[in-house]
Amino acid sequence: MKHVWLALAATVVLSSCAPRTKLNVGNRIISSTEIHSAIRANRDSIHSLRCQGNISIESPVIAQSGSFKLMVVLPDTIAIEIQGPFGLRVGSGVITRRDFVFYNALENLVLTGSTSPHAMRQVLQVPLSFDDILTALTGGGFASTDEGSPDDARPDDGQFLLEYRDRMTARSYWIDPMTLLLRRQVVVDQSGKLMLERTFGNYQSVGSSLMPMNIRFLHPRERSLVVLTFSEVERDADISIAPVRIPSNAERVVVQ
């Protein structure tokens, strides 16, 4: 009998320490595996995007807002044109996984280089990589390290909350219980200080997918904030991306 009680006690202790991978909000029970699959399926169903809307960027070196036109051909090409007040052309560019070309019309300056995180940061003036942008435009997703079972999973204010932790950071993902899509992502460091926050709001049906019409990137350490608000989104259009129009007298700089 003693061995039975010991086995039972061990089972209770182990169950209380094991990460929970199923959640119950209202009458719905869902697993973390289903959440990962739903986000991946929504993203993978998109082959191209044609969008327009407004963009706002704030950082120590830039504070600017304007309108944009965006074309995306998955998995590897983004073309963007940014306009300021009164339709003034601010800049345009084409970014692929290998390299980029960006023309700054205000300074008549062409920036080219390989699409490394360091180079992208220099060009955009905010800490966003190519994959950050591409993933966000298709509804966000989990970091590659967070594709497995979470360290904790629980209901939080009517949403599903999945948490992942390691020695360096803790990553939290808030999931809409109806659509199983990402609403908010937060990363904090060892001391609990916020490193980044990404929010995805106002999801709307675009074809067979749900797309966020509002996307927000906050990086407190770099004091940067990027907000995208979409007014029109068309998916799976027949898109042909043309080279960036560059005046012959433009100054050229290679970003290392």
C-alpha positions in Angstrom: 0.0 0.0 0.0 2.9 2.3 0.8 4.2 1.9 -2.7 0.8 2.7 -4.2 0.6 6.0 -2.2 4.1 6.9 -3.3 3.3 6.3 -6.9 0.1 8.3 -6.6 2.0 11.2 -5.0 4.6 11.2 -7.7 2.0 11.3 -10.4 0.3 14.3 -8.8 3.6 16.2 -8.4 4.7 15.4 -12.0 1.3 16.4 -13.4 1.4 19.7 -11.6 4.9 20.5 -12.9 4.3 19.4 -16.5 3.5 22.2 -19.0 -0.1 22.5 -20.0 -0.8 22.2 -23.7 -4.6 22.4 -23.7 -6.7 25.4 -22.9 -10.3 26.0 -22.1 -12.0 29.4 -22.7 -15.7 29.3 -22.4 -16.9 26.0 -24.0 -13.8 25.6 -26.2 -10.9 23.3 -25.5 -7.9 23.7 -27.7 -4.3 22.4 -27.8 -1.2 24.4 -28.5 -0.6 22.1 -31.5 -3.9 23.2 -33.1 -3.0 26.9 -32.5 0.4 26.5 -34.2 -1.3 24.7 -37.1 -4.0 27.3 -37.6 -1.5 30.2 -37.7 0.8 28.3 -40.1 -2.2 27.3 -42.4 -3.5 30.9 -42.5 0.0 32.2 -43.4 0.8 29.4 -45.9 -2.5 29.9 -47.8 -1.3 33.4 -48.9 0.8 33.5 -52.1 0.8 37.2 -52.9 -0.5 40.5 -51.5 -1.3 43.9 -52.9 -2.0 46.4 -50.2 -2.2 50.1 -49.4 -2.6 52.1 -46.2 -0.8 54.4 -43.8 2.5 54.0 -42.0 3.9 55.8 -39.0 7.6 55.5 -37.9 9.1 56.9 -34.7 12.7 56.4 -33.6 15.5 58.6 -32.2 16.6 59.3 -35.8 13.3 59.5 -37.7 9.7 60.6 -37.0 7.6 60.3 -40.1 4.2 59.3 -41.4 2.7 58.8 -44.8 0.8 56.5 -47.1 2.2 53.4 -48.7 1.6 50.9 -51.5 2.9 47.4 -50.9 3.3 44.3 -53.1 4.4 41.0 -51.6 5.2 37.8 -53.5 5.8 35.0 -51.1 8.1 33.7 -49.9 10.8 36.1 -50.9 10.0 39.5 -52.4 8.5 42.8 -51.0 8.1 46.0 -53.0 7.0 49.2 -51.3 6.4 52.8 -52.3 6.0 55.5 -49.6 4.3 58.8 -50.1 4.3 61.9 -47.8 1.7 64.7 -47.6 0.1 65.8 -50.9 1.2 62.6 -52.6 4.9 63.5 -52.5 7.1 60.5 -53.3 9.3 59.8 -50.3 10.9 56.6 -51.4 10.4 53.2 -53.0 12.2 49.9 -52.8 12.4 46.2 -53.6 13.6 43.7 -50.9 14.3 40.0 -51.5 15.9 37.5 -49.2 19.2 38.1 -51.0 19.4 41.8 -51.5 17.6 45.1 -51.6 17.4 48.4 -53.5 15.8 51.4 -51.9 15.5 54.9 -53.4 15.2 57.9 -51.1 13.5 60.5 -53.3 14.0 63.3 -50.8 17.7 62.9 -50.8 18.0 61.5 -54.4 19.9 58.6 -52.8 20.0 54.9 -53.7 20.8 52.3 -51.0 21.8 48.8 -52.0 23.1 45.8 -50.1 22.5 42.3 -48.9 19.4 41.6 -46.8 21.2 41.1 -43.5 19.5 42.2 -40.2 22.3 44.8 -39.7 21.8 46.3 -43.2 18.0 46.3 -42.9 18.3 48.2 -39.6 20.5 50.8 -41.2 18.1 51.3 -44.1 14.8 51.2 -42.1 16.2 53.0 -39.0 14.2 50.5 -36.9 15.1 47.0 -35.7 13.1 44.9 -38.2 14.4 42.1 -40.3 13.1 40.8 -43.6 11.4 37.9 -42.0 9.9 40.2 -39.3 8.2 42.2 -42.0 7.1 39.2 -44.1 5.7 37.3 -41.1 3.8 40.3 -39.8 2.2 41.1 -43.1 0.7 37.5 -43.1 -0.6 37.7 -39.6 2.4 37.1 -37.4 3.7 33.8 -36.0 5.8 32.0 -33.4 9.6 32.3 -33.2 11.4 29.3 -34.6 12.3 28.3 -31.0 8.7 28.4 -29.9 7.1 25.9 -32.3 6.9 23.1 -29.7 4.9 22.8 -26.5 4.8 25.9 -24.3 6.2 26.1 -20.8 2.8 27.4 -19.7 -0.6 27.8 -21.3 -3.7 29.4 -19.8 -6.7 31.6 -20.4 -6.0 35.3 -20.1 -8.7 38.0 -20.4 -10.7 35.9 -22.8 -7.7 34.9 -24.9 -5.3 31.9 -25.0 -1.9 32.8 -23.6 1.1 30.6 -24.5 4.4 31.2 -22.7 7.9 30.0 -23.6 11.0 30.6 -21.4 14.8 30.1 -21.6 17.8 31.5 -19.7 17.8 34.8 -21.7 14.1 35.7 -22.5 10.5 34.9 -21.9 8.1 35.0 -24.9 4.3 35.4 -24.6 1.7 34.9 -27.3 -1.9 35.9 -27.0 -4.3 34.0 -29.3 -7.8 34.8 -30.3 -9.9 31.8 -29.1 -12.3 32.0 -32.1 -9.9 32.3 -35.0 -6.8 30.8 -33.3 -4.7 33.7 -34.8 -2.1 35.8 -33.1 -3.3 39.1 -31.4 -0.2 40.0 -29.4 3.4 38.9 -28.9 5.7 40.1 -26.1 9.3 39.4 -25.3 11.0 40.3 -22.0 14.5 39.9 -20.8 15.8 38.1 -17.7 14.9 41.0 -15.5 11.4 41.3 -16.9 12.0 44.4 -19.0 10.1 44.7 -22.2 12.3 44.0 -25.3 9.6 44.0 -28.0 5.8 44.0 -28.4 3.9 43.2 -31.6 0.2 43.5 -31.9 -2.2 42.4 -34.7 -5.7 43.9 -34.7 -8.9 44.3 -36.7 -8.6 41.0 -38.6 -10.7 40.9 -41.7 -11.5 38.2 -44.3 -9.4 38.6 -47.5 -10.3 35.7 -49.8 -10.0 32.5 -47.7 -7.6 34.1 -45.2 -7.9 36.4 -42.2 -5.6 39.4 -42.4 -4.7 42.0 -39.7 -5.6 45.5 -40.8 -3.6 47.1 -37.9 0.0 46.0 -37.1 2.1 47.6 -34.4 5.9 47.0 -33.7 7.2 48.4 -30.4 10.9 48.2 -29.4 11.4 50.1 -26.1 15.2 49.7 -25.9 15.7 51.2 -29.3 12.8 53.7 -28.6 11.2 52.8 -31.9 7.6 52.3 -32.9 6.2 51.3 -36.3 2.4 51.3 -37.0 0.8 50.0 -40.2 -2.9 50.6 -40.9 -4.2 48.9 -44.1 -7.1 50.4 -46.0 -7.1 47.9 -48.9 -5.7 44.4 -49.1 -5.9 42.0 -52.1 -4.5 38.5 -51.9 -3.3 36.1 -54.6 -3.3 38.7 -57.3 -1.2 38.3 -60.4 1.7 40.5 -59.4 4.7 41.5 -61.4 7.3 43.5 -59.5 9.1 46.1 -61.6 12.6 47.4 -60.8 12.8 50.6 -58.7 12.7 53.8 -60.8 16.0 55.5 -60.2 17.2 58.9 -61.7 20.5 58.7 -63.5 22.0 61.4 -61.3 21.1 59.7 -58.0 23.9 59.1 -55.5 24.6 55.4 -54.8 25.6 53.9 -51.4 26.3 50.3 -50.7 25.1 49.4 -47.2 27.4 46.8 -45.5 
